Amino acid sequence: METKDMMMTSMLTMDKGENEGERDKEREDMGGEDDGTQRENGRLMLADGLADRGPKSMTSGSGQQVSNGFTTSTPQSPRESPGTAACAAGTASGPGGGTGSSAPLGGLRTLMVQQTSLDRPRETWSKKMDFLLSVIGYAVDLGNVWRFPYICYQNGGGAFLLPYLLMAVFGGVPLFYMELALGQFHRSGCISIWKHICPIFKGIGFAICIIALYVAFYYNTIMAWALYYLLSSFRPTLPWSTCTNPWNTANCNRYMSSDHNVSWSNTSTSPAEEFYTRQVLQVHLSPGLHELGSISWQLALCLLFIFTIVYFSIWKGVKTSGKVVWVTATFPYLVLLILLIRGATLPGAWRGVVFYLKPDWEKLLSTTVWIDAAAQIFFSLGPGFGVLLAFASYNPFHNNCYKDALVTSSVNCLTSFLSGFVIFTVLGYMAEMRQQNVDAVAKDAGPSLLFIIYAEAIANMPAATFFAIIFFLMIIMLGLDSTFAGLEGVITAMLDEFPHLLVKRREWFVFGLLHKSFIENVSEITLLLFVRVVSQGGAYVVKLFEEYATGPAVITVVLLEVIAVSWFYGTNRFCNDVQVMLGFYPGCFWRVCWVAICPCFLLFIIISFLAFPPEVRLFEYQYPPWTTVLGYCIGVSSFICVPAYMVYYLLNAKGTFKQVFCITPCNAHYAL
């Protein structure tokens, strides 16, 4: 964030007592500011010899370069001084950074930089747990509940855990750690952070914001479906448990072991399936994407209610959302525990567990298994959406983000594994009741696994109303956490990029953003952006966006991000930044991952997606070939701003080639 006014005082002394006296004088000149204000306005203390590994040079005089490679006495991050032309300070060059010059020998030598700003101090989390719960709530989303169990049993059961853990260790967790460290050090959102790293890649930040809005287009719609189920659960007999409702057809059969007079055929449908497709989605009234039908006012009202909850949860920033996540992030674990205990006591539960975990080691020879493992861990941890950068930017400067990365990523992976037991104990029960194999019951993936199979299982349990209410409430909570995070990533990015315009108008900006998203969800379909996801054919649009709009684009964005940080900004320079914050230098494992393994990991996913594009199908509807072109166009529309901004920057950049591409430092960092 640019400062309106700045006062800097530099002083060199050989005597520690004399230095203390000068520091007291500085405090008096600043009007007796308290410690919190001093931390915000920034006091940078540099001492010779405090950093042995990768120290950066520090010179004085005209054109000073103040290094970040030493310990700082303040919890605030380094920032650029006004007039930075192309990149952040440092002496690194090339992918691994560069070399630094050692400081002169002698006694304690202190450089003190102090400045004042007319800008408001940056907001911070009220408690450390607010941050941890927010990150956990963001990472643990609906995909952990419906996607991981399905992907696991489809790719060899217990054998799938091996490629999943390998992809997590060498790909997912290093990316997760890198984004937390970047956000915490530079204290900026996904757009303005590139002023401190490599400005030519600033288009990545704009691409991230567009992708986040695309996600909001369809992700909130799934929560609207869950809300419709929740409201329908407040009755003695669940509406998806019988075939006597107005929306049911002659093919509806309630097929359980207790129904001896019912015969099941290939054309038969369950009451849960007809409730989902004919009452909630109403896809039978839409022939396809070319004719979506009219707006479903029930879903539109549910969507409006969801957006209202989201607005009042994030309108004041992390101070309010940090309190809300104490409920939305913890309640799903309570429900998962209740459902796990209930599922384990159902007849046939063991069949589902065996089917879930029985390893098929031959599947590991298939490249599809490794592709699915890489994609699952990437989208589960969620780097590249700007959320981790935004959340970490509100941390104290010396917060141990390394430990946070390990804890939150471990919780995320364990939650996915636990969700598999919750799902498959119930699927085993369904197979026992229907006298079928588990694979015949677990044929549906995605939202259908929750809204059809699991909903039907709940309807046939004792106390079905209670379990339906807590289950769909859990689905809404999981979705809300991710929605809070995704929108906060966009809001933080815009507020940091346009502080003088938006910081004091945050509430109105959030309202406008959510209002725009809601209108786009219910408006007439236009070229790319305005889609009706709550129309009678809205499920077709949701599926298209889920497969094409975000996946390839966000992976490409993260690939460029890790290349920009590791190869242009420099791994050594980045590791020195981490050392300033945490007091230790990242080990060889992390450096190798950031420079080589993570880019290969992401490139592997991108090539796999292009070589084996997803087969998009929803129920009986076959997507026509032109929808594939439309899907790729939507993905490219979010990514196109990256090369566009590069061209704009090159046309207006000043300096040498190395300075433009941040291979050579061109200005100094100062603590703000």
Salt bridges, closest charged atoms under 4 A:
GLU2 OE2 - LYS195 NZ 3.93
GLU20 OE2 - ARG23 NH1 2.72
ASP24 OD1 - ARG27 NH1 2.81
GLU80 OE1 - HIS196 ND1 3.67
ASP130 OD2 - LYS323 NZ 3.37
ASP259 OD2 - ARG254 NH1 3.34
ASP404 OD1 - LYS128 NZ 3.22
GLU432 OE1 - ARG351 NH1 3.14
GLU456 OE2 - ARG434 NH2 2.78
GLU488 OE1 - ARG506 NH2 2.81
ASP496 OD1 - ARG122 NH1 2.92
GLU497 OE2 - LYS202 NZ 2.60
GLU507 OE2 - LYS316 NZ 2.90
GLU520 OE2 - LYS516 NZ 2.51
GLU524 OE2 - ARG532 NH1 3.58
GLU547 OE2 - LYS543 NZ 3.28
ASP577 OD1 - LYS56 NZ 3.78
GLU620 OE1 - ARG617 NH2 3.84
